[in-house]
């Protein structure tokens, strides 16, 4: 498991992620994909879901 030090999401990214999760549209999934591509930690979190 990743340590909290590896969790490098900015507050803005985190807010966007929460918004995306509450809005399961095709556009939101595209944005989510782009966000996870930029952040390996987030990609790992979603891979484990």
Gaussian input, Z-matrix of N, CA and C with variables (Angstrom, degrees):
# hf/3-21g

backbone

0 1
 N
 C     1     B1
 C     2     B2     1     A1
 N     3     B3     2     A2     1     D1
 C     4     B4     3     A3     2     D2
 C     5     B5     4     A4     3     D3
 N     6     B6     5     A5     4     D4
 C     7     B7     6     A6     5     D5
 C     8     B8     7     A7     6     D6
 N     9     B9     8     A8     7     D7
 C    10    B10     9     A9     8     D8
 C    11    B11    10    A10     9     D9
 N    12    B12    11    A11    10    D10
 C    13    B13    12    A12    11    D11
 C    14    B14    13    A13    12    D12
 N    15    B15    14    A14    13    D13
 C    16    B16    15    A15    14    D14
 C    17    B17    16    A16    15    D15
 N    18    B18    17    A17    16    D16
 C    19    B19    18    A18    17    D17
 C    20    B20    19    A19    18    D18
 N    21    B21    20    A20    19    D19
 C    22    B22    21    A21    20    D20
 C    23    B23    22    A22    21    D21
 N    24    B24    23    A23    22    D22
 C    25    B25    24    A24    23    D23
 C    26    B26    25    A25    24    D24
 N    27    B27    26    A26    25    D25
 C    28    B28    27    A27    26    D26
 C    29    B29    28    A28    27    D27
 N    30    B30    29    A29    28    D28
 C    31    B31    30    A30    29    D29
 C    32    B32    31    A31    30    D30
 N    33    B33    32    A32    31    D31
 C    34    B34    33    A33    32    D32
 C    35    B35    34    A34    33    D33
 N    36    B36    35    A35    34    D34
 C    37    B37    36    A36    35    D35
 C    38    B38    37    A37    36    D36
 N    39    B39    38    A38    37    D37
 C    40    B40    39    A39    38    D38
 C    41    B41    40    A40    39    D39
 N    42    B42    41    A41    40    D40
 C    43    B43    42    A42    41    D41
 C    44    B44    43    A43    42    D42
 N    45    B45    44    A44    43    D43
 C    46    B46    45    A45    44    D44
 C    47    B47    46    A46    45    D45
 N    48    B48    47    A47    46    D46
 C    49    B49    48    A48    47    D47
 C    50    B50    49    A49    48    D48
 N    51    B51    50    A50    49    D49
 C    52    B52    51    A51    50    D50
 C    53    B53    52    A52    51    D51
 N    54    B54    53    A53    52    D52
 C    55    B55    54    A54    53    D53
 C    56    B56    55    A55    54    D54
 N    57    B57    56    A56    55    D55
 C    58    B58    57    A57    56    D56
 C    59    B59    58    A58    57    D57
 N    60    B60    59    A59    58    D58
 C    61    B61    60    A60    59    D59
 C    62    B62    61    A61    60    D60
 N    63    B63    62    A62    61    D61
 C    64    B64    63    A63    62    D62
 C    65    B65    64    A64    63    D63
 N    66    B66    65    A65    64    D64
 C    67    B67    66    A66    65    D65
 C    68    B68    67    A67    66    D66
 N    69    B69    68    A68    67    D67
 C    70    B70    69    A69    68    D68
 C    71    B71    70    A70    69    D69
 N    72    B72    71    A71    70    D70
 C    73    B73    72    A72    71    D71
 C    74    B74    73    A73    72    D72
 N    75    B75    74    A74    73    D73
 C    76    B76    75    A75    74    D74
 C    77    B77    76    A76    75    D75
 N    78    B78    77    A77    76    D76
 C    79    B79    78    A78    77    D77
 C    80    B80    79    A79    78    D78
 N    81    B81    80    A80    79    D79
 C    82    B82    81    A81    80    D80
 C    83    B83    82    A82    81    D81
 N    84    B84    83    A83    82    D82
 C    85    B85    84    A84    83    D83
 C    86    B86    85    A85    84    D84
 N    87    B87    86    A86    85    D85
 C    88    B88    87    A87    86    D86
 C    89    B89    88    A88    87    D87
 N    90    B90    89    A89    88    D88
 C    91    B91    90    A90    89    D89
 C    92    B92    91    A91    90    D90
 N    93    B93    92    A92    91    D91
 C    94    B94    93    A93    92    D92
 C    95    B95    94    A94    93    D93
 N    96    B96    95    A95    94    D94
 C    97    B97    96    A96    95    D95
 C    98    B98    97    A97    96    D96
 N    99    B99    98    A98    97    D97
 C   100   B100    99    A99    98    D98
 C   101   B101   100   A100    99    D99
 N   102   B102   101   A101   100   D100
 C   103   B103   102   A102   101   D101
 C   104   B104   103   A103   102   D102
 N   105   B105   104   A104   103   D103
 C   106   B106   105   A105   104   D104
 C   107   B107   106   A106   105   D105
 N   108   B108   107   A107   106   D106
 C   109   B109   108   A108   107   D107
 C   110   B110   109   A109   108   D108
 N   111   B111   110   A110   109   D109
 C   112   B112   111   A111   110   D110
 C   113   B113   112   A112   111   D111
 N   114   B114   113   A113   112   D112
 C   115   B115   114   A114   113   D113
 C   116   B116   115   A115   114   D114
 N   117   B117   116   A116   115   D115
 C   118   B118   117   A117   116   D116
 C   119   B119   118   A118   117   D117
 N   120   B120   119   A119   118   D118
 C   121   B121   120   A120   119   D119
 C   122   B122   121   A121   120   D120
 N   123   B123   122   A122   121   D121
 C   124   B124   123   A123   122   D122
 C   125   B125   124   A124   123   D123
 N   126   B126   125   A125   124   D124
 C   127   B127   126   A126   125   D125
 C   128   B128   127   A127   126   D126
 N   129   B129   128   A128   127   D127
 C   130   B130   129   A129   128   D128
 C   131   B131   130   A130   129   D129
 N   132   B132   131   A131   130   D130
 C   133   B133   132   A132   131   D131
 C   134   B134   133   A133   132   D132
 N   135   B135   134   A134   133   D133
 C   136   B136   135   A135   134   D134
 C   137   B137   136   A136   135   D135
 N   138   B138   137   A137   136   D136
 C   139   B139   138   A138   137   D137
 C   140   B140   139   A139   138   D138
 N   141   B141   140   A140   139   D139
 C   142   B142   141   A141   140   D140
 C   143   B143   142   A142   141   D141
 N   144   B144   143   A143   142   D142
 C   145   B145   144   A144   143   D143
 C   146   B146   145   A145   144   D144

   B1=1.4666
   B2=1.5218
   B3=1.2938
   B4=1.4578
   B5=1.5244
   B6=1.2936
   B7=1.4693
   B8=1.5242
   B9=1.3212
   B10=1.4559
   B11=1.5321
   B12=1.3107
   B13=1.4512
   B14=1.5186
   B15=1.3278
   B16=1.4585
   B17=1.5272
   B18=1.3293
   B19=1.4574
   B20=1.5175
   B21=1.3313
   B22=1.4550
   B23=1.5255
   B24=1.3184
   B25=1.4579
   B26=1.5228
   B27=1.2967
   B28=1.4645
   B29=1.5210
   B30=1.3180
   B31=1.4652
   B32=1.5226
   B33=1.3234
   B34=1.4625
   B35=1.5324
   B36=1.3339
   B37=1.4674
   B38=1.5200
   B39=1.3503
   B40=1.4542
   B41=1.5299
   B42=1.3291
   B43=1.4627
   B44=1.5284
   B45=1.3355
   B46=1.4618
   B47=1.5319
   B48=1.3196
   B49=1.4601
   B50=1.5261
   B51=1.3349
   B52=1.4641
   B53=1.5261
   B54=1.3281
   B55=1.4581
   B56=1.5244
   B57=1.3188
   B58=1.4637
   B59=1.5318
   B60=1.3362
   B61=1.4599
   B62=1.5285
   B63=1.3437
   B64=1.4575
   B65=1.5190
   B66=1.3181
   B67=1.4584
   B68=1.5303
   B69=1.3287
   B70=1.4615
   B71=1.5231
   B72=1.3254
   B73=1.4556
   B74=1.5231
   B75=1.3030
   B76=1.4603
   B77=1.5307
   B78=1.3436
   B79=1.4569
   B80=1.5250
   B81=1.3416
   B82=1.4621
   B83=1.5282
   B84=1.3242
   B85=1.4568
   B86=1.5147
   B87=1.3260
   B88=1.4605
   B89=1.5360
   B90=1.3283
   B91=1.4580
   B92=1.5199
   B93=1.3442
   B94=1.4594
   B95=1.5274
   B96=1.3367
   B97=1.4566
   B98=1.5276
   B99=1.3323
   B100=1.4578
   B101=1.5323
   B102=1.3363
   B103=1.4586
   B104=1.5314
   B105=1.3360
   B106=1.4635
   B107=1.5224
   B108=1.3248
   B109=1.4570
   B110=1.5249
   B111=1.3325
   B112=1.4577
   B113=1.5241
   B114=1.3409
   B115=1.4486
   B116=1.5271
   B117=1.3383
   B118=1.4627
   B119=1.5265
   B120=1.3352
   B121=1.4602
   B122=1.5190
   B123=1.3322
   B124=1.4626
   B125=1.5198
   B126=1.3245
   B127=1.4616
   B128=1.5277
   B129=1.3201
   B130=1.4640
   B131=1.5305
   B132=1.3232
   B133=1.4696
   B134=1.5250
   B135=1.3384
   B136=1.4601
   B137=1.5274
   B138=1.3091
   B139=1.4637
   B140=1.5276
   B141=1.3171
   B142=1.4687
   B143=1.5140
   B144=1.3340
   B145=1.4589
   B146=1.5117
   A1=109.90
   A2=116.26
   A3=120.88
   A4=111.10
   A5=115.45
   A6=119.40
   A7=108.77
   A8=116.27
   A9=120.33
   A10=110.73
   A11=118.11
   A12=121.82
   A13=113.00
   A14=116.42
   A15=120.58
   A16=111.72
   A17=115.74
   A18=120.87
   A19=108.53
   A20=116.10
   A21=121.13
   A22=113.72
   A23=116.70
   A24=119.26
   A25=109.66
   A26=116.21
   A27=119.32
   A28=108.10
   A29=116.07
   A30=119.91
   A31=110.86
   A32=116.26
   A33=120.96
   A34=110.84
   A35=116.29
   A36=120.05
   A37=110.77
   A38=115.71
   A39=120.49
   A40=110.83
   A41=115.74
   A42=120.46
   A43=110.43
   A44=115.41
   A45=120.41
   A46=110.34
   A47=115.89
   A48=120.94
   A49=110.79
   A50=116.59
   A51=121.05
   A52=110.08
   A53=116.28
   A54=121.37
   A55=111.15
   A56=116.35
   A57=122.15
   A58=110.53
   A59=116.09
   A60=119.98
   A61=112.00
   A62=115.71
   A63=119.54
   A64=112.71
   A65=116.81
   A66=121.02
   A67=109.31
   A68=115.84
   A69=119.77
   A70=113.03
   A71=114.27
   A72=119.97
   A73=108.36
   A74=116.42
   A75=120.66
   A76=110.79
   A77=116.09
   A78=121.36
   A79=110.51
   A80=115.95
   A81=120.98
   A82=110.26
   A83=117.22
   A84=119.90
   A85=111.63
   A86=116.24
   A87=121.01
   A88=109.66
   A89=116.56
   A90=121.05
   A91=111.13
   A92=115.48
   A93=120.01
   A94=110.45
   A95=115.77
   A96=120.24
   A97=111.18
   A98=116.65
   A99=121.43
   A100=111.05
   A101=116.41
   A102=121.18
   A103=111.17
   A104=116.01
   A105=119.38
   A106=111.58
   A107=116.99
   A108=120.34
   A109=110.76
   A110=115.92
   A111=120.51
   A112=112.33
   A113=116.91
   A114=119.88
   A115=111.87
   A116=118.01
   A117=122.76
   A118=113.38
   A119=117.34
   A120=119.92
   A121=110.75
   A122=115.80
   A123=120.08
   A124=110.37
   A125=116.36
   A126=120.86
   A127=109.92
   A128=116.59
   A129=121.63
   A130=111.11
   A131=116.28
   A132=120.64
   A133=110.09
   A134=116.27
   A135=119.11
   A136=112.16
   A137=117.00
   A138=120.45
   A139=110.73
   A140=116.52
   A141=121.82
   A142=113.41
   A143=117.65
   A144=120.19
   A145=111.55
   D1=144.44
   D2=-179.77
   D3=-71.05
   D4=144.45
   D5=173.61
   D6=-77.94
   D7=159.81
   D8=-178.20
   D9=-63.42
   D10=-24.59
   D11=178.37
   D12=-65.54
   D13=-20.63
   D14=179.22
   D15=-86.89
   D16=-7.29
   D17=-178.48
   D18=-84.89
   D19=91.96
   D20=-171.14
   D21=-107.12
   D22=26.30
   D23=175.38
   D24=-68.28
   D25=139.14
   D26=172.32
   D27=-79.37
   D28=162.40
   D29=177.97
   D30=-58.46
   D31=-38.77
   D32=179.88
   D33=-63.26
   D34=-43.28
   D35=178.69
   D36=-64.40
   D37=-40.49
   D38=-179.54
   D39=-63.99
   D40=-43.48
   D41=177.82
   D42=-61.38
   D43=-40.55
   D44=179.16
   D45=-65.55
   D46=-40.86
   D47=179.32
   D48=-61.41
   D49=-44.66
   D50=178.14
   D51=-61.66
   D52=-42.26
   D53=178.49
   D54=-62.04
   D55=-42.73
   D56=179.77
   D57=-63.73
   D58=-42.83
   D59=-179.13
   D60=-62.95
   D61=-30.99
   D62=179.75
   D63=-86.58
   D64=2.51
   D65=-174.05
   D66=-138.99
   D67=78.82
   D68=-174.08
   D69=-81.83
   D70=70.15
   D71=175.52
   D72=-106.06
   D73=168.21
   D74=179.52
   D75=-60.96
   D76=-40.47
   D77=178.67
   D78=-63.49
   D79=-41.52
   D80=179.77
   D81=-63.41
   D82=-40.80
   D83=178.51
   D84=-63.95
   D85=-35.75
   D86=176.85
   D87=-64.51
   D88=-44.04
   D89=178.44
   D90=-64.98
   D91=-40.10
   D92=178.98
   D93=-62.15
   D94=-42.32
   D95=178.21
   D96=-59.75
   D97=-45.80
   D98=179.24
   D99=-61.71
   D100=-41.12
   D101=-179.99
   D102=-64.55
   D103=-44.53
   D104=-179.09
   D105=-70.10
   D106=-31.23
   D107=176.35
   D108=-62.72
   D109=-33.64
   D110=-179.64
   D111=-80.68
   D112=-20.10
   D113=-174.66
   D114=-131.29
   D115=100.59
   D116=-177.65
   D117=-57.37
   D118=-32.17
   D119=179.02
   D120=-63.54
   D121=-45.78
   D122=179.23
   D123=-64.37
   D124=-40.70
   D125=178.21
   D126=-58.78
   D127=-41.78
   D128=179.25
   D129=-65.06
   D130=-41.53
   D131=178.69
   D132=-59.19
   D133=-45.60
   D134=-178.51
   D135=-73.04
   D136=-27.34
   D137=176.98
   D138=-67.68
   D139=-27.15
   D140=-177.76
   D141=-89.54
   D142=-2.12
   D143=-178.00
   D144=-78.52

